[in-house]
Amino acid sequence: MQRALTLKEHAALVDRMSTAQGVDLETKMMEGLLSPGRLGDAVLACTACTNPGDCAHWLDNHAPGAPAPDYCRNIDLFADLKAGRRA
């Protein structure tokens, strides 16, 4: 059960961070720029982060469009998607 909760928590963080970066993950999937497997990889990368509490705090205190924190494990993914590149 704990694993499922961890995955849900990090899936929400990935979604919130992508939105903060101006990236709509659902749209990118429909455009063929993001596969379901790559999105799953992003969530798994997020679970390895040692700063999930800091990330949630950052998201609560930064306006959309602010550069993602350096410790974000998906910073390159969001940059590629925002630029219209396949991730």
PDB file of N, CA, C and O in Angstrom:
ATOM      1  N   MET A   1       0.824  -1.200   0.000  1.00  0.00           N
ATOM      2  CA  MET A   1       0.000   0.000   0.000  1.00  0.00           C
ATOM      3  C   MET A   1       0.866   1.262   0.000  1.00  0.00           C
ATOM      4  O   MET A   1       0.543   2.239  -0.676  1.00  0.00           O
ATOM      5  N   GLN A   2       1.963   1.241   0.757  1.00  0.00           N
ATOM      6  CA  GLN A   2       2.847   2.404   0.834  1.00  0.00           C
ATOM      7  C   GLN A   2       3.405   2.752  -0.537  1.00  0.00           C
ATOM      8  O   GLN A   2       3.521   3.929  -0.879  1.00  0.00           O
ATOM      9  N   ARG A   3       3.754   1.736  -1.327  1.00  0.00           N
ATOM     10  CA  ARG A   3       4.307   1.960  -2.675  1.00  0.00           C
ATOM     11  C   ARG A   3       3.292   2.681  -3.542  1.00  0.00           C
ATOM     12  O   ARG A   3       3.653   3.597  -4.280  1.00  0.00           O
ATOM     13  N   ALA A   4       2.037   2.288  -3.467  1.00  0.00           N
ATOM     14  CA  ALA A   4       0.990   2.943  -4.258  1.00  0.00           C
ATOM     15  C   ALA A   4       0.829   4.401  -3.837  1.00  0.00           C
ATOM     16  O   ALA A   4       0.659   5.276  -4.686  1.00  0.00           O
ATOM     17  N   LEU A   5       0.881   4.665  -2.549  1.00  0.00           N
ATOM     18  CA  LEU A   5       0.767   6.038  -2.066  1.00  0.00           C
ATOM     19  C   LEU A   5       1.953   6.874  -2.525  1.00  0.00           C
ATOM     20  O   LEU A   5       1.792   8.037  -2.895  1.00  0.00           O
ATOM     21  N   THR A   6       3.149   6.280  -2.502  1.00  0.00           N
ATOM     22  CA  THR A   6       4.349   6.983  -2.960  1.00  0.00           C
ATOM     23  C   THR A   6       4.223   7.327  -4.435  1.00  0.00           C
ATOM     24  O   THR A   6       4.529   8.449  -4.837  1.00  0.00           O
ATOM     25  N   LEU A   7       3.780   6.380  -5.241  1.00  0.00           N
ATOM     26  CA  LEU A   7       3.612   6.636  -6.674  1.00  0.00           C
ATOM     27  C   LEU A   7       2.579   7.729  -6.924  1.00  0.00           C
ATOM     28  O   LEU A   7       2.784   8.592  -7.777  1.00  0.00           O
ATOM     29  N   LYS A   8       1.483   7.700  -6.195  1.00  0.00           N
ATOM     30  CA  LYS A   8       0.456   8.739  -6.357  1.00  0.00           C
ATOM     31  C   LYS A   8       0.993  10.109  -5.961  1.00  0.00           C
ATOM     32  O   LYS A   8       0.737  11.100  -6.644  1.00  0.00           O
ATOM     33  N   GLU A   9       1.729  10.162  -4.871  1.00  0.00           N
ATOM     34  CA  GLU A   9       2.307  11.426  -4.410  1.00  0.00           C
ATOM     35  C   GLU A   9       3.240  12.000  -5.476  1.00  0.00           C
ATOM     36  O   GLU A   9       3.180  13.188  -5.791  1.00  0.00           O
ATOM     37  N   HIS A  10       4.091  11.155  -6.020  1.00  0.00           N
ATOM     38  CA  HIS A  10       5.069  11.639  -6.996  1.00  0.00           C
ATOM     39  C   HIS A  10       4.436  11.905  -8.355  1.00  0.00           C
ATOM     40  O   HIS A  10       4.880  12.796  -9.080  1.00  0.00           O
ATOM     41  N   ALA A  11       3.410  11.149  -8.706  1.00  0.00           N
ATOM     42  CA  ALA A  11       2.679  11.457  -9.945  1.00  0.00           C
ATOM     43  C   ALA A  11       2.063  12.844  -9.839  1.00  0.00           C
ATOM     44  O   ALA A  11       2.066  13.604 -10.807  1.00  0.00           O
ATOM     45  N   ALA A  12       1.537  13.174  -8.673  1.00  0.00           N
ATOM     46  CA  ALA A  12       0.960  14.507  -8.463  1.00  0.00           C
ATOM     47  C   ALA A  12       2.039  15.580  -8.533  1.00  0.00           C
ATOM     48  O   ALA A  12       1.809  16.651  -9.095  1.00  0.00           O
ATOM     49  N   LEU A  13       3.222  15.306  -7.965  1.00  0.00           N
ATOM     50  CA  LEU A  13       4.317  16.277  -8.036  1.00  0.00           C
ATOM     51  C   LEU A  13       4.774  16.491  -9.477  1.00  0.00           C
ATOM     52  O   LEU A  13       5.026  17.625  -9.883  1.00  0.00           O
ATOM     53  N   VAL A  14       4.883  15.417 -10.249  1.00  0.00           N
ATOM     54  CA  VAL A  14       5.272  15.543 -11.657  1.00  0.00           C
ATOM     55  C   VAL A  14       4.231  16.377 -12.400  1.00  0.00           C
ATOM     56  O   VAL A  14       4.585  17.255 -13.186  1.00  0.00           O
ATOM     57  N   ASP A  15       2.975  16.112 -12.159  1.00  0.00           N
ATOM     58  CA  ASP A  15       1.915  16.868 -12.826  1.00  0.00           C
ATOM     59  C   ASP A  15       1.948  18.333 -12.429  1.00  0.00           C
ATOM     60  O   ASP A  15       1.833  19.214 -13.282  1.00  0.00           O
ATOM     61  N   ARG A  16       2.105  18.597 -11.146  1.00  0.00           N
ATOM     62  CA  ARG A  16       2.158  19.992 -10.682  1.00  0.00           C
ATOM     63  C   ARG A  16       3.377  20.724 -11.226  1.00  0.00           C
ATOM     64  O   ARG A  16       3.277  21.885 -11.622  1.00  0.00           O
ATOM     65  N   MET A  17       4.535  20.049 -11.249  1.00  0.00           N
ATOM     66  CA  MET A  17       5.742  20.697 -11.748  1.00  0.00           C
ATOM     67  C   MET A  17       5.635  20.942 -13.252  1.00  0.00           C
ATOM     68  O   MET A  17       6.061  21.990 -13.738  1.00  0.00           O
ATOM     69  N   SER A  18       5.076  19.996 -13.984  1.00  0.00           N
ATOM     70  CA  SER A  18       4.927  20.209 -15.428  1.00  0.00           C
ATOM     71  C   SER A  18       4.010  21.395 -15.684  1.00  0.00           C
ATOM     72  O   SER A  18       4.283  22.209 -16.567  1.00  0.00           O
ATOM     73  N   THR A  19       2.944  21.501 -14.935  1.00  0.00           N
ATOM     74  CA  THR A  19       2.030  22.635 -15.079  1.00  0.00           C
ATOM     75  C   THR A  19       2.754  23.935 -14.744  1.00  0.00           C
ATOM     76  O   THR A  19       2.593  24.935 -15.444  1.00  0.00           O
ATOM     77  N   ALA A  20       3.550  23.924 -13.676  1.00  0.00           N
ATOM     78  CA  ALA A  20       4.313  25.121 -13.305  1.00  0.00           C
ATOM     79  C   ALA A  20       5.294  25.512 -14.402  1.00  0.00           C
ATOM     80  O   ALA A  20       5.630  26.687 -14.554  1.00  0.00           O
ATOM     81  N   GLN A  21       5.756  24.516 -15.173  1.00  0.00           N
ATOM     82  CA  GLN A  21       6.696  24.781 -16.253  1.00  0.00           C
ATOM     83  C   GLN A  21       5.995  25.111 -17.570  1.00  0.00           C
ATOM     84  O   GLN A  21       6.648  25.329 -18.591  1.00  0.00           O
ATOM     85  N   GLY A  22       4.669  25.146 -17.539  1.00  0.00           N
ATOM     86  CA  GLY A  22       3.911  25.469 -18.749  1.00  0.00           C
ATOM     87  C   GLY A  22       3.752  24.296 -19.697  1.00  0.00           C
ATOM     88  O   GLY A  22       3.577  24.480 -20.902  1.00  0.00           O
ATOM     89  N   VAL A  23       3.813  23.091 -19.153  1.00  0.00           N
ATOM     90  CA  VAL A  23       3.710  21.881 -19.963  1.00  0.00           C
ATOM     91  C   VAL A  23       2.471  21.107 -19.550  1.00  0.00           C
ATOM     92  O   VAL A  23       2.329  20.720 -18.390  1.00  0.00           O
ATOM     93  N   ASP A  24       1.578  20.883 -20.500  1.00  0.00           N
ATOM     94  CA  ASP A  24       0.387  20.070 -20.267  1.00  0.00           C
ATOM     95  C   ASP A  24       0.715  18.654 -20.727  1.00  0.00           C
ATOM     96  O   ASP A  24       0.788  18.388 -21.927  1.00  0.00           O
ATOM     97  N   LEU A  25       0.909  17.762 -19.790  1.00  0.00           N
ATOM     98  CA  LEU A  25       1.344  16.403 -20.115  1.00  0.00           C
ATOM     99  C   LEU A  25       0.333  15.673 -20.993  1.00  0.00           C
ATOM    100  O   LEU A  25       0.725  14.948 -21.908  1.00  0.00           O
ATOM    101  N   GLU A  26      -0.940  15.849 -20.736  1.00  0.00           N
ATOM    102  CA  GLU A  26      -1.964  15.185 -21.536  1.00  0.00           C
ATOM    103  C   GLU A  26      -1.892  15.648 -22.991  1.00  0.00           C
ATOM    104  O   GLU A  26      -1.971  14.834 -23.910  1.00  0.00           O
ATOM    105  N   THR A  27      -1.743  16.946 -23.193  1.00  0.00           N
ATOM    106  CA  THR A  27      -1.625  17.485 -24.550  1.00  0.00           C
ATOM    107  C   THR A  27      -0.379  16.934 -25.227  1.00  0.00           C
ATOM    108  O   THR A  27      -0.430  16.547 -26.394  1.00  0.00           O
ATOM    109  N   LYS A  28       0.723  16.894 -24.518  1.00  0.00           N
ATOM    110  CA  LYS A  28       1.973  16.389 -25.104  1.00  0.00           C
ATOM    111  C   LYS A  28       1.844  14.924 -25.491  1.00  0.00           C
ATOM    112  O   LYS A  28       2.432  14.486 -26.480  1.00  0.00           O
ATOM    113  N   MET A  29       1.074  14.161 -24.710  1.00  0.00           N
ATOM    114  CA  MET A  29       0.838  12.768 -25.066  1.00  0.00           C
ATOM    115  C   MET A  29      -0.003  12.682 -26.331  1.00  0.00           C
ATOM    116  O   MET A  29       0.287  11.880 -27.218  1.00  0.00           O
ATOM    117  N   MET A  30      -1.034  13.497 -26.416  1.00  0.00           N
ATOM    118  CA  MET A  30      -1.888  13.489 -27.606  1.00  0.00           C
ATOM    119  C   MET A  30      -1.130  13.957 -28.842  1.00  0.00           C
ATOM    120  O   MET A  30      -1.439  13.527 -29.953  1.00  0.00           O
ATOM    121  N   GLU A  31      -0.149  14.826 -28.665  1.00  0.00           N
ATOM    122  CA  GLU A  31       0.675  15.301 -29.776  1.00  0.00           C
ATOM    123  C   GLU A  31       1.746  14.278 -30.167  1.00  0.00           C
ATOM    124  O   GLU A  31       2.442  14.465 -31.165  1.00  0.00           O
ATOM    125  N   GLY A  32       1.879  13.215 -29.399  1.00  0.00           N
ATOM    126  CA  GLY A  32       2.871  12.185 -29.685  1.00  0.00           C
ATOM    127  C   GLY A  32       4.273  12.526 -29.226  1.00  0.00           C
ATOM    128  O   GLY A  32       5.235  11.871 -29.627  1.00  0.00           O
ATOM    129  N   LEU A  33       4.399  13.549 -28.384  1.00  0.00           N
ATOM    130  CA  LEU A  33       5.712  13.956 -27.888  1.00  0.00           C
ATOM    131  C   LEU A  33       6.103  13.244 -26.598  1.00  0.00           C
ATOM    132  O   LEU A  33       7.270  13.253 -26.205  1.00  0.00           O
ATOM    133  N   LEU A  34       5.132  12.633 -25.950  1.00  0.00           N
ATOM    134  CA  LEU A  34       5.369  11.959 -24.678  1.00  0.00           C
ATOM    135  C   LEU A  34       4.605  10.647 -24.677  1.00  0.00           C
ATOM    136  O   LEU A  34       3.390  10.630 -24.870  1.00  0.00           O
ATOM    137  N   SER A  35       5.315   9.552 -24.461  1.00  0.00           N
ATOM    138  CA  SER A  35       4.662   8.241 -24.402  1.00  0.00           C
ATOM    139  C   SER A  35       4.238   7.946 -22.969  1.00  0.00           C
ATOM    140  O   SER A  35       4.800   8.506 -22.028  1.00  0.00           O
ATOM    141  N   PRO A  36       3.250   7.068 -22.796  1.00  0.00           N
ATOM    142  CA  PRO A  36       2.876   6.676 -21.435  1.00  0.00           C
ATOM    143  C   PRO A  36       4.061   6.084 -20.668  1.00  0.00           C
ATOM    144  O   PRO A  36       4.203   6.317 -19.467  1.00  0.00           O
ATOM    145  N   GLY A  37       4.905   5.324 -21.354  1.00  0.00           N
ATOM    146  CA  GLY A  37       6.077   4.740 -20.695  1.00  0.00           C
ATOM    147  C   GLY A  37       7.047   5.801 -20.212  1.00  0.00           C
ATOM    148  O   GLY A  37       7.608   5.681 -19.123  1.00  0.00           O
ATOM    149  N   ARG A  38       7.252   6.841 -21.012  1.00  0.00           N
ATOM    150  CA  ARG A  38       8.171   7.930 -20.616  1.00  0.00           C
ATOM    151  C   ARG A  38       7.592   8.698 -19.448  1.00  0.00           C
ATOM    152  O   ARG A  38       8.335   9.132 -18.568  1.00  0.00           O
ATOM    153  N   LEU A  39       6.277   8.875 -19.420  1.00  0.00           N
ATOM    154  CA  LEU A  39       5.649   9.536 -18.277  1.00  0.00           C
ATOM    155  C   LEU A  39       5.831   8.691 -17.018  1.00  0.00           C
ATOM    156  O   LEU A  39       6.116   9.222 -15.944  1.00  0.00           O
ATOM    157  N   GLY A  40       5.668   7.388 -17.153  1.00  0.00           N
ATOM    158  CA  GLY A  40       5.912   6.497 -16.014  1.00  0.00           C
ATOM    159  C   GLY A  40       7.343   6.589 -15.529  1.00  0.00           C
ATOM    160  O   GLY A  40       7.603   6.579 -14.326  1.00  0.00           O
ATOM    161  N   ASP A  41       8.280   6.680 -16.477  1.00  0.00           N
ATOM    162  CA  ASP A  41       9.689   6.844 -16.105  1.00  0.00           C
ATOM    163  C   ASP A  41       9.901   8.140 -15.330  1.00  0.00           C
ATOM    164  O   ASP A  41      10.695   8.181 -14.390  1.00  0.00           O
ATOM    165  N   ALA A  42       9.194   9.197 -15.723  1.00  0.00           N
ATOM    166  CA  ALA A  42       9.319  10.479 -15.023  1.00  0.00           C
ATOM    167  C   ALA A  42       8.828  10.360 -13.586  1.00  0.00           C
ATOM    168  O   ALA A  42       9.446  10.900 -12.669  1.00  0.00           O
ATOM    169  N   VAL A  43       7.730   9.660 -13.394  1.00  0.00           N
ATOM    170  CA  VAL A  43       7.210   9.462 -12.032  1.00  0.00           C
ATOM    171  C   VAL A  43       8.201   8.636 -11.213  1.00  0.00           C
ATOM    172  O   VAL A  43       8.464   8.956 -10.053  1.00  0.00           O
ATOM    173  N   LEU A  44       8.748   7.583 -11.804  1.00  0.00           N
ATOM    174  CA  LEU A  44       9.729   6.770 -11.081  1.00  0.00           C
ATOM    175  C   LEU A  44      10.977   7.574 -10.752  1.00  0.00           C
ATOM    176  O   LEU A  44      11.536   7.425  -9.665  1.00  0.00           O
ATOM    177  N   ALA A  45      11.423   8.425 -11.672  1.00  0.00           N
ATOM    178  CA  ALA A  45      12.582   9.286 -11.386  1.00  0.00           C
ATOM    179  C   ALA A  45      12.268  10.198 -10.209  1.00  0.00           C
ATOM    180  O   ALA A  45      13.120  10.436  -9.352  1.00  0.00           O
ATOM    181  N   CYS A  46      11.063  10.696 -10.172  1.00  0.00           N
ATOM    182  CA  CYS A  46      10.646  11.578  -9.081  1.00  0.00           C
ATOM    183  C   CYS A  46      10.660  10.832  -7.740  1.00  0.00           C
ATOM    184  O   CYS A  46      10.984  11.426  -6.712  1.00  0.00           O
ATOM    185  N   THR A  47      10.316   9.548  -7.739  1.00  0.00           N
ATOM    186  CA  THR A  47      10.310   8.794  -6.475  1.00  0.00           C
ATOM    187  C   THR A  47      11.708   8.660  -5.889  1.00  0.00           C
ATOM    188  O   THR A  47      11.862   8.432  -4.689  1.00  0.00           O
ATOM    189  N   ALA A  48      12.732   8.801  -6.734  1.00  0.00           N
ATOM    190  CA  ALA A  48      14.114   8.709  -6.250  1.00  0.00           C
ATOM    191  C   ALA A  48      14.626  10.042  -5.706  1.00  0.00           C
ATOM    192  O   ALA A  48      15.746  10.117  -5.200  1.00  0.00           O
ATOM    193  N   CYS A  49      13.819  11.083  -5.808  1.00  0.00           N
ATOM    194  CA  CYS A  49      14.214  12.405  -5.324  1.00  0.00           C
ATOM    195  C   CYS A  49      14.309  12.399  -3.800  1.00  0.00           C
ATOM    196  O   CYS A  49      13.489  11.793  -3.111  1.00  0.00           O
ATOM    197  N   THR A  50      15.316  13.081  -3.301  1.00  0.00           N
ATOM    198  CA  THR A  50      15.474  13.179  -1.844  1.00  0.00           C
ATOM    199  C   THR A  50      14.806  14.436  -1.291  1.00  0.00           C
ATOM    200  O   THR A  50      14.873  14.695  -0.089  1.00  0.00           O
ATOM    201  N   ASN A  51      14.153  15.229  -2.172  1.00  0.00           N
ATOM    202  CA  ASN A  51      13.558  16.495  -1.749  1.00  0.00           C
ATOM    203  C   ASN A  51      12.064  16.624  -2.049  1.00  0.00           C
ATOM    204  O   ASN A  51      11.628  17.720  -2.401  1.00  0.00           O
ATOM    205  N   PRO A  52      11.255  15.567  -1.931  1.00  0.00           N
ATOM    206  CA  PRO A  52       9.850  15.731  -2.314  1.00  0.00           C
ATOM    207  C   PRO A  52       9.115  16.782  -1.477  1.00  0.00           C
ATOM    208  O   PRO A  52       8.242  17.483  -1.989  1.00  0.00           O
ATOM    209  N   GLY A  53       9.460  16.890  -0.210  1.00  0.00           N
ATOM    210  CA  GLY A  53       8.836  17.926   0.623  1.00  0.00           C
ATOM    211  C   GLY A  53       9.244  19.313   0.166  1.00  0.00           C
ATOM    212  O   GLY A  53       8.421  20.227   0.122  1.00  0.00           O
ATOM    213  N   ASP A  54      10.527  19.471  -0.176  1.00  0.00           N
ATOM    214  CA  ASP A  54      10.997  20.756  -0.693  1.00  0.00           C
ATOM    215  C   ASP A  54      10.303  21.082  -2.005  1.00  0.00           C
ATOM    216  O   ASP A  54       9.949  22.235  -2.255  1.00  0.00           O
ATOM    217  N   CYS A  55      10.110  20.076  -2.839  1.00  0.00           N
ATOM    218  CA  CYS A  55       9.448  20.273  -4.129  1.00  0.00           C
ATOM    219  C   CYS A  55       8.017  20.766  -3.913  1.00  0.00           C
ATOM    220  O   CYS A  55       7.592  21.734  -4.543  1.00  0.00           O
ATOM    221  N   ALA A  56       7.288  20.113  -3.041  1.00  0.00           N
ATOM    222  CA  ALA A  56       5.912  20.534  -2.767  1.00  0.00           C
ATOM    223  C   ALA A  56       5.893  21.969  -2.234  1.00  0.00           C
ATOM    224  O   ALA A  56       5.034  22.766  -2.614  1.00  0.00           O
ATOM    225  N   HIS A  57       6.827  22.287  -1.368  1.00  0.00           N
ATOM    226  CA  HIS A  57       6.925  23.642  -0.824  1.00  0.00           C
ATOM    227  C   HIS A  57       7.247  24.631  -1.952  1.00  0.00           C
ATOM    228  O   HIS A  57       6.649  25.704  -2.027  1.00  0.00           O
ATOM    229  N   TRP A  58       8.183  24.270  -2.818  1.00  0.00           N
ATOM    230  CA  TRP A  58       8.544  25.127  -3.952  1.00  0.00           C
ATOM    231  C   TRP A  58       7.312  25.379  -4.820  1.00  0.00           C
ATOM    232  O   TRP A  58       7.043  26.515  -5.212  1.00  0.00           O
ATOM    233  N   LEU A  59       6.576  24.328  -5.115  1.00  0.00           N
ATOM    234  CA  LEU A  59       5.377  24.472  -5.956  1.00  0.00           C
ATOM    235  C   LEU A  59       4.331  25.374  -5.306  1.00  0.00           C
ATOM    236  O   LEU A  59       3.641  26.125  -5.995  1.00  0.00           O
ATOM    237  N   ASP A  60       4.216  25.300  -3.998  1.00  0.00           N
ATOM    238  CA  ASP A  60       3.253  26.136  -3.281  1.00  0.00           C
ATOM    239  C   ASP A  60       3.653  27.609  -3.265  1.00  0.00           C
ATOM    240  O   ASP A  60       2.808  28.481  -3.060  1.00  0.00           O
ATOM    241  N   ASN A  61       4.941  27.891  -3.482  1.00  0.00           N
ATOM    242  CA  ASN A  61       5.442  29.250  -3.301  1.00  0.00           C
ATOM    243  C   ASN A  61       6.026  29.910  -4.542  1.00  0.00           C
ATOM    244  O   ASN A  61       6.636  30.974  -4.440  1.00  0.00           O
ATOM    245  N   HIS A  62       5.852  29.305  -5.702  1.00  0.00           N
ATOM    246  CA  HIS A  62       6.370  29.896  -6.938  1.00  0.00           C
ATOM    247  C   HIS A  62       5.254  30.005  -7.970  1.00  0.00           C
ATOM    248  O   HIS A  62       4.394  29.132  -8.087  1.00  0.00           O
ATOM    249  N   ALA A  63       5.296  31.082  -8.696  1.00  0.00           N
ATOM    250  CA  ALA A  63       4.310  31.311  -9.746  1.00  0.00           C
ATOM    251  C   ALA A  63       4.633  30.433 -10.953  1.00  0.00           C
ATOM    252  O   ALA A  63       5.792  30.086 -11.179  1.00  0.00           O
ATOM    253  N   PRO A  64       3.610  30.077 -11.725  1.00  0.00           N
ATOM    254  CA  PRO A  64       3.862  29.338 -12.958  1.00  0.00           C
ATOM    255  C   PRO A  64       4.864  30.091 -13.836  1.00  0.00           C
ATOM    256  O   PRO A  64       4.834  31.317 -13.938  1.00  0.00           O
ATOM    257  N   GLY A  65       5.739  29.327 -14.455  1.00  0.00           N
ATOM    258  CA  GLY A  65       6.756  29.922 -15.316  1.00  0.00           C
ATOM    259  C   GLY A  65       8.097  30.099 -14.635  1.00  0.00           C
ATOM    260  O   GLY A  65       9.100  30.352 -15.303  1.00  0.00           O
ATOM    261  N   ALA A  66       8.133  29.970 -13.311  1.00  0.00           N
ATOM    262  CA  ALA A  66       9.415  30.061 -12.607  1.00  0.00           C
ATOM    263  C   ALA A  66      10.266  28.859 -12.999  1.00  0.00           C
ATOM    264  O   ALA A  66       9.735  27.758 -13.146  1.00  0.00           O
ATOM    265  N   PRO A  67      11.570  29.041 -13.172  1.00  0.00           N
ATOM    266  CA  PRO A  67      12.423  27.903 -13.519  1.00  0.00           C
ATOM    267  C   PRO A  67      12.326  26.808 -12.452  1.00  0.00           C
ATOM    268  O   PRO A  67      12.278  27.088 -11.254  1.00  0.00           O
ATOM    269  N   ALA A  68      12.299  25.583 -12.907  1.00  0.00           N
ATOM    270  CA  ALA A  68      12.240  24.459 -11.971  1.00  0.00           C
ATOM    271  C   ALA A  68      13.486  24.441 -11.103  1.00  0.00           C
ATOM    272  O   ALA A  68      14.552  24.868 -11.547  1.00  0.00           O
ATOM    273  N   PRO A  69      13.371  23.957  -9.880  1.00  0.00           N
ATOM    274  CA  PRO A  69      14.550  23.877  -9.017  1.00  0.00           C
ATOM    275  C   PRO A  69      15.588  22.917  -9.614  1.00  0.00           C
ATOM    276  O   PRO A  69      15.242  21.934 -10.271  1.00  0.00           O
ATOM    277  N   ASP A  70      16.841  23.221  -9.374  1.00  0.00           N
ATOM    278  CA  ASP A  70      17.940  22.429  -9.941  1.00  0.00           C
ATOM    279  C   ASP A  70      17.875  20.955  -9.566  1.00  0.00           C
ATOM    280  O   ASP A  70      18.348  20.106 -10.322  1.00  0.00           O
ATOM    281  N   TYR A  71      17.304  20.642  -8.427  1.00  0.00           N
ATOM    282  CA  TYR A  71      17.271  19.250  -7.989  1.00  0.00           C
ATOM    283  C   TYR A  71      16.175  18.425  -8.655  1.00  0.00           C
ATOM    284  O   TYR A  71      16.104  17.215  -8.444  1.00  0.00           O
ATOM    285  N   CYS A  72      15.322  19.060  -9.454  1.00  0.00           N
ATOM    286  CA  CYS A  72      14.232  18.330 -10.124  1.00  0.00           C
ATOM    287  C   CYS A  72      14.818  17.315 -11.096  1.00  0.00           C
ATOM    288  O   CYS A  72      15.598  17.667 -11.981  1.00  0.00           O
ATOM    289  N   ARG A  73      14.440  16.067 -10.925  1.00  0.00           N
ATOM    290  CA  ARG A  73      14.964  14.991 -11.765  1.00  0.00           C
ATOM    291  C   ARG A  73      14.330  14.968 -13.150  1.00  0.00           C
ATOM    292  O   ARG A  73      14.759  14.198 -14.009  1.00  0.00           O
ATOM    293  N   ASN A  74      13.330  15.788 -13.378  1.00  0.00           N
ATOM    294  CA  ASN A  74      12.653  15.818 -14.670  1.00  0.00           C
ATOM    295  C   ASN A  74      12.799  17.159 -15.382  1.00  0.00           C
ATOM    296  O   ASN A  74      12.052  17.457 -16.313  1.00  0.00           O
ATOM    297  N   ILE A  75      13.744  17.950 -14.951  1.00  0.00           N
ATOM    298  CA  ILE A  75      13.925  19.287 -15.513  1.00  0.00           C
ATOM    299  C   ILE A  75      14.174  19.237 -17.028  1.00  0.00           C
ATOM    300  O   ILE A  75      13.646  20.067 -17.768  1.00  0.00           O
ATOM    301  N   ASP A  76      14.969  18.273 -17.487  1.00  0.00           N
ATOM    302  CA  ASP A  76      15.252  18.156 -18.917  1.00  0.00           C
ATOM    303  C   ASP A  76      14.012  17.705 -19.691  1.00  0.00           C
ATOM    304  O   ASP A  76      13.768  18.175 -20.802  1.00  0.00           O
ATOM    305  N   LEU A  77      13.246  16.814 -19.117  1.00  0.00           N
ATOM    306  CA  LEU A  77      11.998  16.362 -19.740  1.00  0.00           C
ATOM    307  C   LEU A  77      11.066  17.543 -19.970  1.00  0.00           C
ATOM    308  O   LEU A  77      10.533  17.721 -21.065  1.00  0.00           O
ATOM    309  N   PHE A  78      10.872  18.348 -18.931  1.00  0.00           N
ATOM    310  CA  PHE A  78       9.962  19.490 -19.062  1.00  0.00           C
ATOM    311  C   PHE A  78      10.480  20.494 -20.084  1.00  0.00           C
ATOM    312  O   PHE A  78       9.698  21.062 -20.846  1.00  0.00           O
ATOM    313  N   ALA A  79      11.788  20.715 -20.107  1.00  0.00           N
ATOM    314  CA  ALA A  79      12.371  21.643 -21.081  1.00  0.00           C
ATOM    315  C   ALA A  79      12.166  21.141 -22.502  1.00  0.00           C
ATOM    316  O   ALA A  79      11.811  21.916 -23.391  1.00  0.00           O
ATOM    317  N   ASP A  80      12.387  19.839 -22.723  1.00  0.00           N
ATOM    318  CA  ASP A  80      12.188  19.275 -24.053  1.00  0.00           C
ATOM    319  C   ASP A  80      10.730  19.397 -24.492  1.00  0.00           C
ATOM    320  O   ASP A  80      10.447  19.811 -25.616  1.00  0.00           O
ATOM    321  N   LEU A  81       9.820  19.041 -23.614  1.00  0.00           N
ATOM    322  CA  LEU A  81       8.402  19.113 -23.969  1.00  0.00           C
ATOM    323  C   LEU A  81       7.959  20.541 -24.211  1.00  0.00           C
ATOM    324  O   LEU A  81       7.192  20.807 -25.137  1.00  0.00           O
ATOM    325  N   LYS A  82       8.429  21.453 -23.396  1.00  0.00           N
ATOM    326  CA  LYS A  82       8.064  22.855 -23.573  1.00  0.00           C
ATOM    327  C   LYS A  82       8.554  23.391 -24.923  1.00  0.00           C
ATOM    328  O   LYS A  82       7.898  24.226 -25.546  1.00  0.00           O
ATOM    329  N   ALA A  83       9.720  22.896 -25.366  1.00  0.00           N
ATOM    330  CA  ALA A  83      10.293  23.313 -26.647  1.00  0.00           C
ATOM    331  C   ALA A  83       9.680  22.555 -27.826  1.00  0.00           C
ATOM    332  O   ALA A  83      10.029  22.806 -28.980  1.00  0.00           O
ATOM    333  N   GLY A  84       8.771  21.633 -27.536  1.00  0.00           N
ATOM    334  CA  GLY A  84       8.130  20.886 -28.608  1.00  0.00           C
ATOM    335  C   GLY A  84       8.947  19.700 -29.102  1.00  0.00           C
ATOM    336  O   GLY A  84       8.691  19.170 -30.183  1.00  0.00           O
ATOM    337  N   ARG A  85       9.942  19.280 -28.301  1.00  0.00           N
ATOM    338  CA  ARG A  85      10.767  18.127 -28.668  1.00  0.00           C
ATOM    339  C   ARG A  85      10.208  16.857 -28.039  1.00  0.00           C
ATOM    340  O   ARG A  85       9.673  16.878 -26.930  1.00  0.00           O
ATOM    341  N   ARG A  86      10.341  15.762 -28.759  1.00  0.00           N
ATOM    342  CA  ARG A  86       9.910  14.457 -28.239  1.00  0.00           C
ATOM    343  C   ARG A  86      10.789  14.098 -27.042  1.00  0.00           C
ATOM    344  O   ARG A  86      12.009  14.265 -27.064  1.00  0.00           O
ATOM    345  N   ALA A  87      10.136  13.607 -26.014  1.00  0.00           N
ATOM    346  CA  ALA A  87      10.871  13.242 -24.794  1.00  0.00           C
ATOM    347  C   ALA A  87      11.046  11.737 -24.734  1.00  0.00           C
ATOM    348  O   ALA A  87      11.638  11.221 -23.787  1.00  0.00           O
TER     349      ALA A  87
END
